[in-house]
C-alpha cells in the first residue's frame, strides 16, 4: 500500500480508531454510521432492500480521536451472494490488517423488531462467528436496534431470548461480548463507539488465517462455511432439476405443451442458479489483488482526509490561542493606559497645589521678609513636579520638613525647619 504523502504511515495507523459495523440487511448499520459521522456519503435505505453493496469507510473526529467506521453489507444481502459478501469483507479486513490498521472493535446489529430469528439472520450470525473466532469477543458489542417499533415488554422479552439462547448470543456473551441498544440517536451511537475506544486492538480469526498463516480465502473457516452452504444449495437445486426433468418427460408424453413450456423455464432457472453457485466457489479462489489495490487507494484517500482534518483542527486551535493572547494583551495595554491617565491627573493636581503654595509664600514675604526661604522651597517643589514623570511625581530635590501641606517625600514643609536637596543633602 502506498504511503500518504508526507505522513509516516505508522503514526497514522496508530492514531486512528477502526471499528467495523456488521449485521443483517436492514438492521440499521448505515443509519448508525450516518448518525455519528454526519456524512452525506452514507446511503440509508427505508426498507429491507440492501443499500450497502461494498464495505465503505467513513471517518470523523470525536473528542480529539480520529475514528473510521467500516460499513459492511450483510450476508443476507439483497443483490450479493454470501460468497460475494465474504470476498468483499475479507478483502477489506485483509488490507487493513496488513497495513497495521487493526480493529478496535465491532458493532454487530440486530433488529429487535424481528418477530423471530430469520434464516438470513442465522446465516449472518454464523458467518460472523466464523469471521471473528472466539478471541476478540471482548471487543464486540451485540447491539439491538429499532426499539421504537416494539413495546417495552416485547423488546425486553426478545432481548432476553437473544442473550440466553445458545443458538443466538449466549455463547458469545460467555466469551466476553457485551450487549447494548442503539436508540437511533447520535448520542446513542457515540456511546457505543466510546466504549470501544479504550479497548486494545484485535485480530479477527479470518485476518490471522489469511495474513499471518497465508491461508487462501476459500480455505479459511468462513470460506469453508460458505462453500459448505453453496454445496448444500447446489445439491438441493440438482435434486430439484432431476424432479423437473422427470416431470418434463411426463409432460412431453402427455403432449401437455403448456406444462412443458413451464417446466423448461423452471429448469433453465435452476440451471442458472447452479452455475451462479459454481461461479461463487470459483470467485472465492480467485486472485483478489486488483480488488485489494482499489480498496487500498480508497483507504489512502480516507487516511489523508483524516490527517488533513486533524491539521486543520490544530491550526484552528493555534489561531484561537493567538486571538486569546491578543485580547489579553489589549486588556493589559488598556489597564496601563488607565494607570498612566490616573498618574497624570495626580501630577496635575499636585502642580496646581504647588502653584497655589508658591503664590501664598510670595504673598507672605510682604509681611515677613524671612519667608523667602519658604518661597524658594515652594519653587523647588514646583520645579520637581513640572520636570518629573507622572509615576515619580512627589519625589526629587526639594525643601521639606516633617509636615507638608501639599504631600510627597520631597515636598515643602515649613514646620520641620530645613531645606532638603535630594537624598540626605540639606540646609538646617
Order of alpha helices (4+ residues) and beta strands (2+ residues): alpha-beta-alpha-beta-beta-alpha-beta-alpha-beta-alpha-alpha-beta-alpha-alpha-alpha-alpha-alpha-beta-beta
